[in-house]
Amino acid sequence: MEKCPLCGGEKKQGYTIYSVDLNFGVVVVKKVPAMICSQCGEEWIDSKTAKKLENIVNSARQTHSELEVLSFQP
Ligand SMILES: [Zn+2]
C-alpha cells in the first residue's frame, strides 16, 4: 500500500470531483478516479486520467457554457 507523502497515511482508490475555472465558466467532472489519503484527504490523479480531464476541459472550453457538469468516462 502506497503511503501519503504529506502525512504518512494510507492512500486508497476512490473517486473525487474535479473542477476547473475557465474564467467564462466552470467545468465540473464527477466520479474521477483518484488515490485518496485516508488520513488527510489529499488526492492524486494519475497521468492517464489527467490527460482525459484535459480533453474534457478542452471540449468544454469550445462550448463556452457557464457551467458544465459531467461524469468521468473511464
Ligand atoms: Zn495524507
N, CA, C, O and the ligand as a Tripos MOL2 file, in Angstrom:
@<TRIPOS>MOLECULE
protein
  297   295    75     0     0
PROTEIN
NO_CHARGES

@<TRIPOS>ATOM
      1 N           0.8510   -1.2120    0.0000 N.3       1 MET1
      2 CA          0.0000    0.0000    0.0000 C.3       1 MET1
      3 C           0.8760    1.2480    0.0000 C.2       1 MET1
      4 O           1.7930    1.3970    0.8080 O.2       1 MET1
      5 N           0.5640    2.1160   -0.9160 N.am      2 GLU2
      6 CA          1.3240    3.3660   -1.0020 C.3       2 GLU2
      7 C           1.0180    4.2870    0.1700 C.2       2 GLU2
      8 O          -0.0980    4.3280    0.6870 O.2       2 GLU2
      9 N           2.0450    5.0220    0.5700 N.am      3 LYS3
     10 CA          1.8580    5.9610    1.6880 C.3       3 LYS3
     11 C           1.7540    7.3950    1.1780 C.2       3 LYS3
     12 O           2.3700    7.7680    0.1800 O.2       3 LYS3
     13 N           0.9740    8.1690    1.8760 N.am      4 CYS4
     14 CA          0.8520    9.5910    1.5650 C.3       4 CYS4
     15 C           2.1580   10.3090    1.9250 C.2       4 CYS4
     16 O           2.6340   10.1950    3.0550 O.2       4 CYS4
     17 N           2.7390   11.0480    0.9730 N.am      5 PRO5
     18 CA          3.9930   11.7490    1.2620 C.3       5 PRO5
     19 C           3.8180   12.9330    2.2240 C.2       5 PRO5
     20 O           4.7940   13.4500    2.7670 O.2       5 PRO5
     21 N           2.5920   13.3430    2.4200 N.am      6 LEU6
     22 CA          2.3430   14.5020    3.2830 C.3       6 LEU6
     23 C           2.1960   14.1250    4.7500 C.2       6 LEU6
     24 O           2.7340   14.7930    5.6330 O.2       6 LEU6
     25 N           1.4610   13.0480    4.9980 N.am      7 CYS7
     26 CA          1.1790   12.7090    6.3900 C.3       7 CYS7
     27 C           1.5270   11.2640    6.7460 C.2       7 CYS7
     28 O           1.4620   10.8810    7.9140 O.2       7 CYS7
     29 N           1.9000   10.4530    5.7360 N.am      8 GLY8
     30 CA          2.2290    9.0590    6.0060 C.3       8 GLY8
     31 C           1.0130    8.1600    6.1190 C.2       8 GLY8
     32 O           1.1330    6.9850    6.4660 O.2       8 GLY8
     33 N          -0.1470    8.7040    5.8300 N.am      9 GLY9
     34 CA         -1.3880    7.9210    5.8810 C.3       9 GLY9
     35 C          -1.4910    6.9800    4.6940 C.2       9 GLY9
     36 O          -0.6430    6.9770    3.8020 O.2       9 GLY9
     37 N          -2.5460    6.1840    4.7020 N.am     10 GLU10
     38 CA         -2.7530    5.2120    3.6340 C.3      10 GLU10
     39 C          -3.4920    5.8210    2.4540 C.2      10 GLU10
     40 O          -4.5060    6.4990    2.6190 O.2      10 GLU10
     41 N          -2.9650    5.5670    1.2580 N.am     11 LYS11
     42 CA         -3.6510    6.0220    0.0480 C.3      11 LYS11
     43 C          -4.6030    4.9330   -0.3930 C.2      11 LYS11
     44 O          -4.2340    3.7600   -0.4470 O.2      11 LYS11
     45 N          -5.8300    5.3210   -0.7090 N.am     12 LYS12
     46 CA         -6.8170    4.3420   -1.1590 C.3      12 LYS12
     47 C          -7.4560    4.7950   -2.4580 C.2      12 LYS12
     48 O          -7.6170    5.9900   -2.7070 O.2      12 LYS12
     49 N          -7.8230    3.8070   -3.2930 N.am     13 GLN13
     50 CA         -8.5010    4.1120   -4.5480 C.3      13 GLN13
     51 C          -9.9140    4.6130   -4.2520 C.2      13 GLN13
     52 O         -10.6570    4.0080   -3.4800 O.2      13 GLN13
     53 N         -10.2600    5.7170   -4.8740 N.am     14 GLY14
     54 CA        -11.5940    6.2550   -4.6660 C.3      14 GLY14
     55 C         -11.9670    7.1900   -5.8020 C.2      14 GLY14
     56 O         -11.3630    7.1590   -6.8740 O.2      14 GLY14
     57 N         -12.9580    8.0100   -5.5550 N.am     15 TYR15
     58 CA        -13.4070    8.9490   -6.5730 C.3      15 TYR15
     59 C         -13.4160   10.3580   -6.0240 C.2      15 TYR15
     60 O         -13.6510   10.5830   -4.8370 O.2      15 TYR15
     61 N         -13.1560   11.2980   -6.9090 N.am     16 THR16
     62 CA        -13.1570   12.6810   -6.4850 C.3      16 THR16
     63 C         -13.9200   13.5240   -7.5080 C.2      16 THR16
     64 O         -14.2910   13.0410   -8.5780 O.2      16 THR16
     65 N         -14.1420   14.7660   -7.1650 N.am     17 ILE17
     66 CA        -14.7520   15.7060   -8.1040 C.3      17 ILE17
     67 C         -13.6560   16.6770   -8.5420 C.2      17 ILE17
     68 O         -12.9460   17.2590   -7.7210 O.2      17 ILE17
     69 N         -13.5440   16.8300   -9.8470 N.am     18 TYR18
     70 CA        -12.5400   17.7220  -10.4000 C.3      18 TYR18
     71 C         -13.2580   18.9330  -10.9700 C.2      18 TYR18
     72 O         -14.1800   18.7920  -11.7740 O.2      18 TYR18
     73 N         -12.8410   20.1120  -10.5600 N.am     19 SER19
     74 CA        -13.4570   21.3060  -11.1310 C.3      19 SER19
     75 C         -12.3790   22.2890  -11.5550 C.2      19 SER19
     76 O         -11.3320   22.4090  -10.9190 O.2      19 SER19
     77 N         -12.6660   22.9920  -12.6530 N.am     20 VAL20
     78 CA        -11.7040   23.9700  -13.1410 C.3      20 VAL20
     79 C         -12.4500   25.2320  -13.5770 C.2      20 VAL20
     80 O         -13.5170   25.1740  -14.1880 O.2      20 VAL20
     81 N         -11.8540   26.3580  -13.2440 N.am     21 ASP21
     82 CA        -12.4320   27.6580  -13.5780 C.3      21 ASP21
     83 C         -11.8100   28.1490  -14.8830 C.2      21 ASP21
     84 O         -10.5990   28.3530  -14.9640 O.2      21 ASP21
     85 N         -12.6480   28.3380  -15.9030 N.am     22 LEU22
     86 CA        -12.1440   28.7610  -17.2130 C.3      22 LEU22
     87 C         -12.4120   30.2410  -17.4680 C.2      22 LEU22
     88 O         -12.4380   30.6810  -18.6170 O.2      22 LEU22
     89 N         -12.6090   30.9970  -16.4120 N.am     23 ASN23
     90 CA        -12.9260   32.4320  -16.4700 C.3      23 ASN23
     91 C         -14.3600   32.6940  -16.9150 C.2      23 ASN23
     92 O         -15.1200   33.3370  -16.1900 O.2      23 ASN23
     93 N         -14.7420   32.2080  -18.0950 N.am     24 PHE24
     94 CA        -16.1100   32.4110  -18.5600 C.3      24 PHE24
     95 C         -17.0720   31.4230  -17.9250 C.2      24 PHE24
     96 O         -18.2860   31.6250  -17.9530 O.2      24 PHE24
     97 N         -16.5430   30.3780  -17.3630 N.am     25 GLY25
     98 CA        -17.4090   29.3640  -16.7770 C.3      25 GLY25
     99 C         -16.6200   28.3350  -15.9940 C.2      25 GLY25
    100 O         -15.3960   28.4040  -15.8850 O.2      25 GLY25
    101 N         -17.3490   27.3920  -15.4600 N.am     26 VAL26
    102 CA        -16.7470   26.3690  -14.6110 C.3      26 VAL26
    103 C         -17.0950   24.9830  -15.1600 C.2      26 VAL26
    104 O         -18.2340   24.7150  -15.5450 O.2      26 VAL26
    105 N         -16.1110   24.1360  -15.1840 N.am     27 VAL27
    106 CA        -16.3380   22.7540  -15.5880 C.3      27 VAL27
    107 C         -16.1870   21.8740  -14.3580 C.2      27 VAL27
    108 O         -15.1990   21.9620  -13.6290 O.2      27 VAL27
    109 N         -17.1790   21.0250  -14.1410 N.am     28 VAL28
    110 CA        -17.1390   20.1130  -13.0100 C.3      28 VAL28
    111 C         -17.2140   18.6890  -13.5600 C.2      28 VAL28
    112 O         -18.1330   18.3460  -14.3030 O.2      28 VAL28
    113 N         -16.2500   17.8820  -13.1900 N.am     29 VAL29
    114 CA        -16.2430   16.4830  -13.6290 C.3      29 VAL29
    115 C         -16.3940   15.6050  -12.3940 C.2      29 VAL29
    116 O         -15.5760   15.6460  -11.4750 O.2      29 VAL29
    117 N         -17.4600   14.8110  -12.3960 N.am     30 LYS30
    118 CA        -17.7280   13.9380  -11.2550 C.3      30 LYS30
    119 C         -17.1410   12.5520  -11.4900 C.2      30 LYS30
    120 O         -16.8160   12.1820  -12.6180 O.2      30 LYS30
    121 N         -17.0130   11.8070  -10.4230 N.am     31 LYS31
    122 CA        -16.5560   10.4160  -10.4640 C.3      31 LYS31
    123 C         -15.1940   10.2330  -11.1380 C.2      31 LYS31
    124 O         -14.9980    9.3150  -11.9340 O.2      31 LYS31
    125 N         -14.2790   11.1090  -10.8090 N.am     32 VAL32
    126 CA        -12.9260   10.9910  -11.3440 C.3      32 VAL32
    127 C         -12.1390   10.0270  -10.4540 C.2      32 VAL32
    128 O         -12.0170   10.2620   -9.2520 O.2      32 VAL32
    129 N         -11.6020    8.9440  -11.0320 N.am     33 PRO33
    130 CA        -10.8390    8.0140  -10.2040 C.3      33 PRO33
    131 C          -9.5570    8.6570   -9.6780 C.2      33 PRO33
    132 O          -8.8260    9.3160  -10.4180 O.2      33 PRO33
    133 N          -9.3050    8.4580   -8.4130 N.am     34 ALA34
    134 CA         -8.1270    9.0700   -7.7870 C.3      34 ALA34
    135 C          -7.6870    8.2340   -6.5970 C.2      34 ALA34
    136 O          -8.4580    7.4550   -6.0370 O.2      34 ALA34
    137 N          -6.4220    8.4190   -6.2290 N.am     35 MET35
    138 CA         -5.9350    7.8370   -4.9890 C.3      35 MET35
    139 C          -6.1410    8.9040   -3.9220 C.2      35 MET35
    140 O          -5.7180   10.0480   -4.0860 O.2      35 MET35
    141 N          -6.7850    8.5270   -2.8440 N.am     36 ILE36
    142 CA         -7.1100    9.5000   -1.8090 C.3      36 ILE36
    143 C          -6.5150    9.0580   -0.4840 C.2      36 ILE36
    144 O          -6.6380    7.8960   -0.0970 O.2      36 ILE36
    145 N          -5.8710    9.9830    0.2100 N.am     37 CYS37
    146 CA         -5.2960    9.6670    1.5060 C.3      37 CYS37
    147 C          -6.4190    9.5420    2.5330 C.2      37 CYS37
    148 O          -7.2570   10.4320    2.6780 O.2      37 CYS37
    149 N          -6.4110    8.4160    3.2370 N.am     38 SER38
    150 CA         -7.4830    8.1850    4.2040 C.3      38 SER38
    151 C          -7.3070    9.0520    5.4470 C.2      38 SER38
    152 O          -8.2210    9.1700    6.2630 O.2      38 SER38
    153 N          -6.1420    9.6500    5.5860 N.am     39 GLN39
    154 CA         -5.8750   10.4520    6.7820 C.3      39 GLN39
    155 C          -6.0770   11.9500    6.5590 C.2      39 GLN39
    156 O          -6.8060   12.5970    7.3110 O.2      39 GLN39
    157 N          -5.4260   12.5080    5.5170 N.am     40 CYS40
    158 CA         -5.5120   13.9660    5.3190 C.3      40 CYS40
    159 C          -6.4040   14.3600    4.1480 C.2      40 CYS40
    160 O          -6.7160   15.5380    3.9740 O.2      40 CYS40
    161 N          -6.8200   13.3690    3.3340 N.am     41 GLY41
    162 CA         -7.7490   13.6700    2.2440 C.3      41 GLY41
    163 C          -7.1040   14.1920    0.9790 C.2      41 GLY41
    164 O          -7.8050   14.5630    0.0380 O.2      41 GLY41
    165 N          -5.7750   14.2270    0.9380 N.am     42 GLU42
    166 CA         -5.0830   14.6600   -0.2790 C.3      42 GLU42
    167 C          -5.3880   13.6810   -1.4150 C.2      42 GLU42
    168 O          -5.5180   12.4770   -1.1910 O.2      42 GLU42
    169 N          -5.5020   14.2150   -2.6440 N.am     43 GLU43
    170 CA         -5.8770   13.3800   -3.7750 C.3      43 GLU43
    171 C          -4.8060   13.3770   -4.8560 C.2      43 GLU43
    172 O          -4.1440   14.3850   -5.1030 O.2      43 GLU43
    173 N          -4.6500   12.2240   -5.4920 N.am     44 TRP44
    174 CA         -3.7180   12.1140   -6.6150 C.3      44 TRP44
    175 C          -4.4500   11.5200   -7.8100 C.2      44 TRP44
    176 O          -5.1260   10.4970   -7.7010 O.2      44 TRP44
    177 N          -4.3030   12.1730   -8.9330 N.am     45 ILE45
    178 CA         -4.9120   11.6900  -10.1720 C.3      45 ILE45
    179 C          -3.7800   11.2100  -11.0730 C.2      45 ILE45
    180 O          -2.7970   11.9270  -11.2570 O.2      45 ILE45
    181 N          -3.9000   10.0060  -11.6390 N.am     46 ASP46
    182 CA         -2.8040    9.5120  -12.4770 C.3      46 ASP46
    183 C          -2.7710   10.2230  -13.8280 C.2      46 ASP46
    184 O          -3.7240   10.9040  -14.2040 O.2      46 ASP46
    185 N          -1.6690   10.0590  -14.5480 N.am     47 SER47
    186 CA         -1.4400   10.8510  -15.7590 C.3      47 SER47
    187 C          -2.4340   10.5220  -16.8690 C.2      47 SER47
    188 O          -2.7960   11.3890  -17.6640 O.2      47 SER47
    189 N          -2.8740    9.2590  -16.9170 N.am     48 LYS48
    190 CA         -3.8490    8.8580  -17.9250 C.3      48 LYS48
    191 C          -5.1830    9.5740  -17.6850 C.2      48 LYS48
    192 O          -5.8150   10.0710  -18.6170 O.2      48 LYS48
    193 N          -5.5890    9.6120  -16.4260 N.am     49 THR49
    194 CA         -6.8210   10.2920  -16.0490 C.3      49 THR49
    195 C          -6.6840   11.7980  -16.2820 C.2      49 THR49
    196 O          -7.6170   12.4510  -16.7490 O.2      49 THR49
    197 N          -5.5250   12.3320  -15.9530 N.am     50 ALA50
    198 CA         -5.2870   13.7700  -16.1280 C.3      50 ALA50
    199 C          -5.3850   14.1650  -17.5950 C.2      50 ALA50
    200 O          -5.8880   15.2360  -17.9310 O.2      50 ALA50
    201 N          -4.8960   13.2830  -18.4610 N.am     51 LYS51
    202 CA         -4.9370   13.5260  -19.9020 C.3      51 LYS51
    203 C          -6.3910   13.5760  -20.3820 C.2      51 LYS51
    204 O          -6.7610   14.4310  -21.1870 O.2      51 LYS51
    205 N          -7.1990   12.6550  -19.8810 N.am     52 LYS52
    206 CA         -8.6160   12.6290  -20.2510 C.3      52 LYS52
    207 C          -9.3320   13.8770  -19.7400 C.2      52 LYS52
    208 O         -10.1850   14.4400  -20.4250 O.2      52 LYS52
    209 N          -8.9730   14.2970  -18.5330 N.am     53 LEU53
    210 CA         -9.5770   15.5060  -17.9650 C.3      53 LEU53
    211 C          -9.2370   16.7120  -18.8310 C.2      53 LEU53
    212 O         -10.0620   17.6010  -19.0440 O.2      53 LEU53
    213 N          -8.0120   16.7190  -19.3220 N.am     54 GLU54
    214 CA         -7.5570   17.8070  -20.1780 C.3      54 GLU54
    215 C          -8.4220   17.8820  -21.4440 C.2      54 GLU54
    216 O          -8.8080   18.9650  -21.8820 O.2      54 GLU54
    217 N          -8.7180   16.7060  -22.0210 N.am     55 ASN55
    218 CA         -9.5770   16.6470  -23.2090 C.3      55 ASN55
    219 C         -10.9850   17.1490  -22.8990 C.2      55 ASN55
    220 O         -11.5850   17.8790  -23.6880 O.2      55 ASN55
    221 N         -11.5000   16.7470  -21.7410 N.am     56 ILE56
    222 CA        -12.8410   17.1660  -21.3300 C.3      56 ILE56
    223 C         -12.8820   18.6890  -21.1870 C.2      56 ILE56
    224 O         -13.8190   19.3450  -21.6410 O.2      56 ILE56
    225 N         -11.8460   19.2350  -20.5480 N.am     57 VAL57
    226 CA        -11.7760   20.6830  -20.3390 C.3      57 VAL57
    227 C         -11.6560   21.4130  -21.6710 C.2      57 VAL57
    228 O         -12.2700   22.4610  -21.8720 O.2      57 VAL57
    229 N         -10.8650   20.8570  -22.5740 N.am     58 ASN58
    230 CA        -10.7010   21.4780  -23.8860 C.3      58 ASN58
    231 C         -12.0040   21.5330  -24.6730 C.2      58 ASN58
    232 O         -12.2990   22.5360  -25.3220 O.2      58 ASN58
    233 N         -12.7850   20.4530  -24.6160 N.am     59 SER59
    234 CA        -14.0480   20.4740  -25.3520 C.3      59 SER59
    235 C         -15.0580   21.3840  -24.6700 C.2      59 SER59
    236 O         -15.8800   22.0130  -25.3360 O.2      59 SER59
    237 N         -14.9990   21.4580  -23.3430 N.am     60 ALA60
    238 CA        -15.8860   22.3700  -22.6160 C.3      60 ALA60
    239 C         -15.5390   23.8250  -22.9320 C.2      60 ALA60
    240 O         -16.4160   24.6870  -22.9950 O.2      60 ALA60
    241 N         -14.2670   24.0780  -23.1270 N.am     61 ARG61
    242 CA        -13.7850   25.4110  -23.4730 C.3      61 ARG61
    243 C         -14.4240   25.8760  -24.7850 C.2      61 ARG61
    244 O         -14.7250   27.0560  -24.9660 O.2      61 ARG61
    245 N         -14.6240   24.9160  -25.6920 N.am     62 GLN62
    246 CA        -15.1930   25.2510  -27.0000 C.3      62 GLN62
    247 C         -16.6870   25.5280  -26.9300 C.2      62 GLN62
    248 O         -17.2050   26.3190  -27.7180 O.2      62 GLN62
    249 N         -17.3840   24.8900  -26.0000 N.am     63 THR63
    250 CA        -18.8260   25.1130  -25.9110 C.3      63 THR63
    251 C         -19.1540   26.4150  -25.1860 C.2      63 THR63
    252 O         -20.2600   26.9360  -25.3230 O.2      63 THR63
    253 N         -18.1980   26.9480  -24.4130 N.am     64 HIS64
    254 CA        -18.3610   28.2140  -23.7010 C.3      64 HIS64
    255 C         -19.5850   28.2580  -22.7920 C.2      64 HIS64
    256 O         -20.2040   29.3100  -22.6310 O.2      64 HIS64
    257 N         -19.9320   27.1240  -22.2020 N.am     65 SER65
    258 CA        -21.0720   27.1620  -21.2880 C.3      65 SER65
    259 C         -20.6090   27.6790  -19.9260 C.2      65 SER65
    260 O         -19.4540   27.5030  -19.5370 O.2      65 SER65
    261 N         -21.5170   28.3100  -19.2270 N.am     66 GLU66
    262 CA        -21.1770   28.8930  -17.9290 C.3      66 GLU66
    263 C         -20.9160   27.8310  -16.8810 C.2      66 GLU66
    264 O         -20.0670   27.9820  -16.0030 O.2      66 GLU66
    265 N         -21.6760   26.7460  -17.0020 N.am     67 LEU67
    266 CA        -21.4940   25.6460  -16.0630 C.3      67 LEU67
    267 C         -21.6860   24.3290  -16.7870 C.2      67 LEU67
    268 O         -22.7340   24.0590  -17.3740 O.2      67 LEU67
    269 N         -20.6600   23.5300  -16.7290 N.am     68 GLU68
    270 CA        -20.7240   22.2260  -17.3850 C.3      68 GLU68
    271 C         -20.4570   21.1770  -16.3030 C.2      68 GLU68
    272 O         -19.4010   21.1770  -15.6710 O.2      68 GLU68
    273 N         -21.4190   20.2940  -16.1030 N.am     69 VAL69
    274 CA        -21.2380   19.2320  -15.1190 C.3      69 VAL69
    275 C         -21.3490   17.8900  -15.8350 C.2      69 VAL69
    276 O         -22.3670   17.5960  -16.4620 O.2      69 VAL69
    277 N         -20.3210   17.0960  -15.7410 N.am     70 LEU70
    278 CA        -20.3690   15.7870  -16.3770 C.3      70 LEU70
    279 C         -19.6690   14.7370  -15.5350 C.2      70 LEU70
    280 O         -18.9420   15.0520  -14.5930 O.2      70 LEU70
    281 N         -19.9030   13.4840  -15.8960 N.am     71 SER71
    282 CA        -19.2670   12.3830  -15.1880 C.3      71 SER71
    283 C         -18.0950   11.8760  -15.9980 C.2      71 SER71
    284 O         -18.1440   11.8190  -17.2270 O.2      71 SER71
    285 N         -17.0530   11.5140  -15.2990 N.am     72 PHE72
    286 CA        -15.8660   10.9920  -15.9570 C.3      72 PHE72
    287 C         -16.1630    9.6390  -16.5940 C.2      72 PHE72
    288 O         -16.7180    8.7580  -15.9390 O.2      72 PHE72
    289 N         -15.7990    9.4650  -17.8670 N.am     73 GLN73
    290 CA        -15.9740    8.1830  -18.5500 C.3      73 GLN73
    291 C         -14.6200    7.5030  -18.6570 C.2      73 GLN73
    292 O         -13.7610    7.9650  -19.4070 O.2      73 GLN73
    293 N         -14.4090    6.4200  -17.9270 N.am     74 PRO74
    294 CA        -13.1060    5.7820  -17.9800 C.3      74 PRO74
    295 C         -12.8570    5.0610  -19.3220 C.2      74 PRO74
    296 O         -11.7950    4.4710  -19.5190 O.2      74 PRO74
    297 ZN         -2.1490   12.2310    3.8650 Zn       75 ZN75
@<TRIPOS>BOND
     1     1     2 1
     2     2     3 1
     3     3     4 2
     4     3     5 am
     5     5     6 1
     6     6     7 1
     7     7     8 2
     8     7     9 am
     9     9    10 1
    10    10    11 1
    11    11    12 2
    12    11    13 am
    13    13    14 1
    14    14    15 1
    15    15    16 2
    16    15    17 am
    17    17    18 1
    18    18    19 1
    19    19    20 2
    20    19    21 am
    21    21    22 1
    22    22    23 1
    23    23    24 2
    24    23    25 am
    25    25    26 1
    26    26    27 1
    27    27    28 2
    28    27    29 am
    29    29    30 1
    30    30    31 1
    31    31    32 2
    32    31    33 am
    33    33    34 1
    34    34    35 1
    35    35    36 2
    36    35    37 am
    37    37    38 1
    38    38    39 1
    39    39    40 2
    40    39    41 am
    41    41    42 1
    42    42    43 1
    43    43    44 2
    44    43    45 am
    45    45    46 1
    46    46    47 1
    47    47    48 2
    48    47    49 am
    49    49    50 1
    50    50    51 1
    51    51    52 2
    52    51    53 am
    53    53    54 1
    54    54    55 1
    55    55    56 2
    56    55    57 am
    57    57    58 1
    58    58    59 1
    59    59    60 2
    60    59    61 am
    61    61    62 1
    62    62    63 1
    63    63    64 2
    64    63    65 am
    65    65    66 1
    66    66    67 1
    67    67    68 2
    68    67    69 am
    69    69    70 1
    70    70    71 1
    71    71    72 2
    72    71    73 am
    73    73    74 1
    74    74    75 1
    75    75    76 2
    76    75    77 am
    77    77    78 1
    78    78    79 1
    79    79    80 2
    80    79    81 am
    81    81    82 1
    82    82    83 1
    83    83    84 2
    84    83    85 am
    85    85    86 1
    86    86    87 1
    87    87    88 2
    88    87    89 am
    89    89    90 1
    90    90    91 1
    91    91    92 2
    92    91    93 am
    93    93    94 1
    94    94    95 1
    95    95    96 2
    96    95    97 am
    97    97    98 1
    98    98    99 1
    99    99   100 2
   100    99   101 am
   101   101   102 1
   102   102   103 1
   103   103   104 2
   104   103   105 am
   105   105   106 1
   106   106   107 1
   107   107   108 2
   108   107   109 am
   109   109   110 1
   110   110   111 1
   111   111   112 2
   112   111   113 am
   113   113   114 1
   114   114   115 1
   115   115   116 2
   116   115   117 am
   117   117   118 1
   118   118   119 1
   119   119   120 2
   120   119   121 am
   121   121   122 1
   122   122   123 1
   123   123   124 2
   124   123   125 am
   125   125   126 1
   126   126   127 1
   127   127   128 2
   128   127   129 am
   129   129   130 1
   130   130   131 1
   131   131   132 2
   132   131   133 am
   133   133   134 1
   134   134   135 1
   135   135   136 2
   136   135   137 am
   137   137   138 1
   138   138   139 1
   139   139   140 2
   140   139   141 am
   141   141   142 1
   142   142   143 1
   143   143   144 2
   144   143   145 am
   145   145   146 1
   146   146   147 1
   147   147   148 2
   148   147   149 am
   149   149   150 1
   150   150   151 1
   151   151   152 2
   152   151   153 am
   153   153   154 1
   154   154   155 1
   155   155   156 2
   156   155   157 am
   157   157   158 1
   158   158   159 1
   159   159   160 2
   160   159   161 am
   161   161   162 1
   162   162   163 1
   163   163   164 2
   164   163   165 am
   165   165   166 1
   166   166   167 1
   167   167   168 2
   168   167   169 am
   169   169   170 1
   170   170   171 1
   171   171   172 2
   172   171   173 am
   173   173   174 1
   174   174   175 1
   175   175   176 2
   176   175   177 am
   177   177   178 1
   178   178   179 1
   179   179   180 2
   180   179   181 am
   181   181   182 1
   182   182   183 1
   183   183   184 2
   184   183   185 am
   185   185   186 1
   186   186   187 1
   187   187   188 2
   188   187   189 am
   189   189   190 1
   190   190   191 1
   191   191   192 2
   192   191   193 am
   193   193   194 1
   194   194   195 1
   195   195   196 2
   196   195   197 am
   197   197   198 1
   198   198   199 1
   199   199   200 2
   200   199   201 am
   201   201   202 1
   202   202   203 1
   203   203   204 2
   204   203   205 am
   205   205   206 1
   206   206   207 1
   207   207   208 2
   208   207   209 am
   209   209   210 1
   210   210   211 1
   211   211   212 2
   212   211   213 am
   213   213   214 1
   214   214   215 1
   215   215   216 2
   216   215   217 am
   217   217   218 1
   218   218   219 1
   219   219   220 2
   220   219   221 am
   221   221   222 1
   222   222   223 1
   223   223   224 2
   224   223   225 am
   225   225   226 1
   226   226   227 1
   227   227   228 2
   228   227   229 am
   229   229   230 1
   230   230   231 1
   231   231   232 2
   232   231   233 am
   233   233   234 1
   234   234   235 1
   235   235   236 2
   236   235   237 am
   237   237   238 1
   238   238   239 1
   239   239   240 2
   240   239   241 am
   241   241   242 1
   242   242   243 1
   243   243   244 2
   244   243   245 am
   245   245   246 1
   246   246   247 1
   247   247   248 2
   248   247   249 am
   249   249   250 1
   250   250   251 1
   251   251   252 2
   252   251   253 am
   253   253   254 1
   254   254   255 1
   255   255   256 2
   256   255   257 am
   257   257   258 1
   258   258   259 1
   259   259   260 2
   260   259   261 am
   261   261   262 1
   262   262   263 1
   263   263   264 2
   264   263   265 am
   265   265   266 1
   266   266   267 1
   267   267   268 2
   268   267   269 am
   269   269   270 1
   270   270   271 1
   271   271   272 2
   272   271   273 am
   273   273   274 1
   274   274   275 1
   275   275   276 2
   276   275   277 am
   277   277   278 1
   278   278   279 1
   279   279   280 2
   280   279   281 am
   281   281   282 1
   282   282   283 1
   283   283   284 2
   284   283   285 am
   285   285   286 1
   286   286   287 1
   287   287   288 2
   288   287   289 am
   289   289   290 1
   290   290   291 1
   291   291   292 2
   292   291   293 am
   293   293   294 1
   294   294   295 1
   295   295   296 2
@<TRIPOS>SUBSTRUCTURE
     1 MET1         2 RESIDUE 1 A MET
     2 GLU2         6 RESIDUE 1 A GLU
     3 LYS3        10 RESIDUE 1 A LYS
     4 CYS4        14 RESIDUE 1 A CYS
     5 PRO5        18 RESIDUE 1 A PRO
     6 LEU6        22 RESIDUE 1 A LEU
     7 CYS7        26 RESIDUE 1 A CYS
     8 GLY8        30 RESIDUE 1 A GLY
     9 GLY9        34 RESIDUE 1 A GLY
    10 GLU10       38 RESIDUE 1 A GLU
    11 LYS11       42 RESIDUE 1 A LYS
    12 LYS12       46 RESIDUE 1 A LYS
    13 GLN13       50 RESIDUE 1 A GLN
    14 GLY14       54 RESIDUE 1 A GLY
    15 TYR15       58 RESIDUE 1 A TYR
    16 THR16       62 RESIDUE 1 A THR
    17 ILE17       66 RESIDUE 1 A ILE
    18 TYR18       70 RESIDUE 1 A TYR
    19 SER19       74 RESIDUE 1 A SER
    20 VAL20       78 RESIDUE 1 A VAL
    21 ASP21       82 RESIDUE 1 A ASP
    22 LEU22       86 RESIDUE 1 A LEU
    23 ASN23       90 RESIDUE 1 A ASN
    24 PHE24       94 RESIDUE 1 A PHE
    25 GLY25       98 RESIDUE 1 A GLY
    26 VAL26      102 RESIDUE 1 A VAL
    27 VAL27      106 RESIDUE 1 A VAL
    28 VAL28      110 RESIDUE 1 A VAL
    29 VAL29      114 RESIDUE 1 A VAL
    30 LYS30      118 RESIDUE 1 A LYS
    31 LYS31      122 RESIDUE 1 A LYS
    32 VAL32      126 RESIDUE 1 A VAL
    33 PRO33      130 RESIDUE 1 A PRO
    34 ALA34      134 RESIDUE 1 A ALA
    35 MET35      138 RESIDUE 1 A MET
    36 ILE36      142 RESIDUE 1 A ILE
    37 CYS37      146 RESIDUE 1 A CYS
    38 SER38      150 RESIDUE 1 A SER
    39 GLN39      154 RESIDUE 1 A GLN
    40 CYS40      158 RESIDUE 1 A CYS
    41 GLY41      162 RESIDUE 1 A GLY
    42 GLU42      166 RESIDUE 1 A GLU
    43 GLU43      170 RESIDUE 1 A GLU
    44 TRP44      174 RESIDUE 1 A TRP
    45 ILE45      178 RESIDUE 1 A ILE
    46 ASP46      182 RESIDUE 1 A ASP
    47 SER47      186 RESIDUE 1 A SER
    48 LYS48      190 RESIDUE 1 A LYS
    49 THR49      194 RESIDUE 1 A THR
    50 ALA50      198 RESIDUE 1 A ALA
    51 LYS51      202 RESIDUE 1 A LYS
    52 LYS52      206 RESIDUE 1 A LYS
    53 LEU53      210 RESIDUE 1 A LEU
    54 GLU54      214 RESIDUE 1 A GLU
    55 ASN55      218 RESIDUE 1 A ASN
    56 ILE56      222 RESIDUE 1 A ILE
    57 VAL57      226 RESIDUE 1 A VAL
    58 ASN58      230 RESIDUE 1 A ASN
    59 SER59      234 RESIDUE 1 A SER
    60 ALA60      238 RESIDUE 1 A ALA
    61 ARG61      242 RESIDUE 1 A ARG
    62 GLN62      246 RESIDUE 1 A GLN
    63 THR63      250 RESIDUE 1 A THR
    64 HIS64      254 RESIDUE 1 A HIS
    65 SER65      258 RESIDUE 1 A SER
    66 GLU66      262 RESIDUE 1 A GLU
    67 LEU67      266 RESIDUE 1 A LEU
    68 GLU68      270 RESIDUE 1 A GLU
    69 VAL69      274 RESIDUE 1 A VAL
    70 LEU70      278 RESIDUE 1 A LEU
    71 SER71      282 RESIDUE 1 A SER
    72 PHE72      286 RESIDUE 1 A PHE
    73 GLN73      290 RESIDUE 1 A GLN
    74 PRO74      294 RESIDUE 1 A PRO
    75 ZN75       297 GROUP 0 **** ****
